[in-house]
Amino acid sequence: MDNTSNASASISNLIGWLFGLLALAIGVVNTFWGNDAGFGIFIIAMSFAFFPPVNAFIKEKTGFAIPRIAKWLLGFFIIWASLGVGELFDKIDLMMASF
């Protein structure tokens, strides 16, 4: 592996970790401060698709990794559902008020 592809993989892993943590946080907020805990648990479960070790585990067990386009579409769905339908900012206000 040359330096360019190694740097590209590192950036891709970093983005995966960051978005995975963001989606996980969105799922936690929706689970505990929303009116639909099932939706929050679903978002938490889907957030694991972005973590590089989970992707490596899936590739090891099944022989294929989650395609990048699937991650893009899943990420778009999580953001759209949380911000639009899920009213994420209202739930964050509820969370902040409870502390």
N, C-alpha and C positions, 0 to 999 in steps of 0.2 A: 504494500500500500504506500503510495507516495504522500508527500506532505500536504498536497492540495486536497486529496480525498480524505486524509486523516483530519485536516482542519474542518472540512465539510461535515464529516461524521460527528466531530465534537460539537459543532454549532447545532447540528440536527438533534443531537442528544440533549443539549442545553435547552433548546426550544421545547423538546418533548417534556423534559422535567418541569420547566416553567409553566407550560400550558396544562400539564397534568395536575400540578399543584393548584393552579387557578381553578380548574374544573372541579377538583376535589373540594376546594373551599366553597365554591358555588353550591355543590351538592350538600355540604354540611349545613350551610345557611338555609337551603331549601328544606332540609330534613327537620331541623329543629325550630325554625321560625316561620315556616310556611304553613299552608293549610293542606298540603299534600305530601306527607312524609315519603310515600312511595315514589314520587317524582324525584325527590332528593336522593333517595337510595339508588334510583336508576342513574342519575347523573354521577354519583360516586362510582358506581360500577363501570360506567362508560369512561370515566377519567383514567382508569387503569390502562386503557388502550394506548395512552400517550407516554407512559413510563417506559424507558428503554429496557430495563430488566424484564418487564412483563412481555414486551415484544420479543426479546431474545428467548424467553421461556417458551412462548407460543411457537416460535420458529424451530426451537429444538424438539418440541413434542410433536408438531404437526408437519414440519418441513417447509412451511411458508410463513412469512411475516405479514402483519397487517399492512395492506397497501397504503401508500402515502395519500392517494386521493381519498381513500376511505377515512383517513384521519382528518383530512381537510373538511370533508363533508360532515363528519361527526362533530368536529370543533365548531363549524358554522351552526349546526343544529343546537349545540349546547348554549352557545352565545345567544342565538335567536330565541330559543325557548326560555332562557333565564331572564334576558332583558325585556323581551316583549311580552310573552305570555306569563312568565313567572314573576314579573314585577320584582326583580332582584333588589332594586334600590329601596323599595318600601320594606322589604324583609330585612335589609341591612339596617334601616332605621329602627325597626322593631328590636333587632339584636342589640344595637347600641343603647337603646332605651332600657333594656333589661339588665344591663351591667351597671 
